[in-house]
């Protein structure tokens, strides 16, 4: 059937680094809300901040310390420790 070589171009490698999914609010979360799986979702936002959370398990059960709007990436400073 022939030989095929599968290599990513430089643009594809750059896109893959930027296309990470981050945890965002599925709905508006009020201050003091304890986050559960139904409140959050993973989305590609183009945001690659060091402060973004990439795993839903990291924040389930934590309480918000401010209001978080729909589709807003959730970062650690929005959560009580």
N, C-alpha and C positions, 0 to 999 in steps of 0.2 A: 504494500500500500504506500510505500514511500516513507521518507524520514521527514519529520517536522520538528522544527526548533521553536520553542515557545519562550520568548524573552520579552520582558516589558521594556517599553521605550522610557526615556528619561521623564517625559511628560506623564506617563502612566504611573511611574514610581512616585512622582511628586504628588499626583492626585490621590494615590492610595494613602499617603501620609496625612493628607488634609481631610480625607473622607471618613474620619473616625466618628462613631456615634456617641453622643453625650446624653446624659439623663436630663430630660426636660419635664416640666409640669404638663400633665394631660389636661388639667383644668386649673382654675385659679385656686391656690392654696392659701388659706387664711393664716395669719400669725398664730402660733401655738398648735397647729394641726400636726398630728402624728401621721407620718407618711406611710402609706401602704402601697401594694403593687398596683392597685386600681388608680392611683393618683399620678403615676409617672410612666414615662415611655422613653425609649431610646430613639433619637433622631439624629440625622446628619444636619448640622447647623452651620458648618463652616468655621465654627469656633474651636480653636485648638489651644485654648488657654490652659496653663498649668493648673488653674484652679477648678476647671470643669471636672465633673465626676463621670466616669466611664462605666461604672458597674452599678446596677440597680440595687444589688444586695448591700452595698455600702451605706445606703440611706434609708432603707425600709426600717421602720420602727423609730426613726429619729424625729424630733420635733422642730418645726420651723420657728425662726425668731423674727420673721418678717413675712409680709405677703409676697407670694411668688405668682406671677402672671402666667397665663396659658402660653405654652411653647417657649418659656424662658428657661435657659439652661440653669440647672441648680448647682451652686457652688458651695463649698464648705462654710463660708461665712454666713450663709443663709440658714444654717442649721445650728441648734443648740448642742453643746458638747456634753 
